[in-house]
Amino acid sequence: MLLNKPEQQLRRDLQGIASDLRWSAVDIKVIAERLHQAGNPADAQALLRMCEVFEKTEARLVSYANEVKAHKINLST
C-alpha cells in the first residue's frame, strides 16, 4: 500500500530531522576533540553527552519514519 501525501511528507520530515541530528553530532564530536586536545576535557565530555542524546533521538526518528512506511503510523487526509 502506498503512502498518501501527508504520510510521505511526515516520513521525509522525520528522515530529514534525523539526518540533521546525525551531522550535528558529527560536527560536535570534532569540536569536542579539539576541546579535549586544548586541555578542556570537562566541556568535551559535556558535548559528547549531548551527542549521545542526538544519536538516540536520531534512532527514534528513523524508527518512526519506518513505522510510517510500514503503515503503523498513518495520517488520513
C-alpha positions as CSV (number, residue, x, y, z in Angstrom):
1,M,0.0,0.0,0.0
2,L,1.3,3.4,-1.0
3,L,1.8,6.3,1.4
4,N,-0.6,9.2,1.0
5,K,0.9,12.7,0.6
6,P,0.8,13.7,4.3
7,E,2.4,10.4,5.2
8,Q,5.1,10.9,2.6
9,Q,5.8,14.4,4.0
10,L,5.9,13.1,7.5
11,R,8.3,10.4,6.6
12,R,10.5,12.9,4.7
13,D,10.5,15.3,7.6
14,L,11.4,12.6,10.1
15,Q,14.2,11.4,8.0
16,G,15.5,14.9,7.3
17,I,15.5,15.8,11.0
18,A,17.3,12.6,11.8
19,S,19.9,13.4,9.2
20,D,20.4,16.9,10.6
21,L,20.9,15.4,14.1
22,R,23.4,12.9,12.8
23,W,25.5,15.6,11.0
24,S,25.3,17.9,14.0
25,A,26.6,15.1,16.2
26,V,29.5,14.6,13.8
27,D,30.4,18.3,13.9
28,I,30.1,18.5,17.7
29,K,32.3,15.4,18.1
30,V,35.0,17.3,16.1
31,I,34.6,20.3,18.4
32,A,34.8,18.0,21.5
33,E,38.0,16.5,20.3
34,R,39.5,20.0,19.8
35,L,38.4,21.0,23.3
36,H,39.9,17.9,24.8
37,Q,43.2,18.5,22.9
38,A,43.2,22.1,24.1
39,G,43.0,20.9,27.7
40,N,39.3,21.3,28.4
41,P,38.1,17.7,28.9
42,A,35.1,18.7,31.0
43,D,33.5,20.7,28.2
44,A,34.5,18.0,25.7
45,Q,32.7,15.4,27.8
46,A,29.6,17.6,28.0
47,L,29.5,17.9,24.2
48,L,29.9,14.1,23.9
49,R,26.9,13.6,26.2
50,M,24.9,15.9,24.0
51,C,25.9,13.8,21.0
52,E,24.6,10.7,22.8
53,V,21.2,12.4,23.1
54,F,21.3,13.4,19.5
55,E,22.1,9.9,18.4
56,K,19.3,8.3,20.5
57,T,16.9,10.8,19.2
58,E,18.0,10.2,15.6
59,A,17.4,6.5,16.1
60,R,13.9,7.2,17.4
61,L,13.1,9.4,14.5
62,V,14.3,6.8,12.0
63,S,12.2,4.2,13.7
64,Y,9.1,6.5,13.5
65,A,9.8,7.0,9.8
66,N,10.0,3.3,9.3
67,E,6.7,2.9,11.1
68,V,5.1,5.4,8.8
69,K,6.4,3.5,5.8
70,A,5.0,0.2,7.3
71,H,1.6,2.0,7.9
72,K,1.9,1.5,11.7
73,I,1.6,5.3,11.9
74,N,-0.7,6.8,9.4
75,L,-2.4,10.1,8.6
76,S,-5.7,10.4,6.9
77,T,-6.3,13.2,4.5
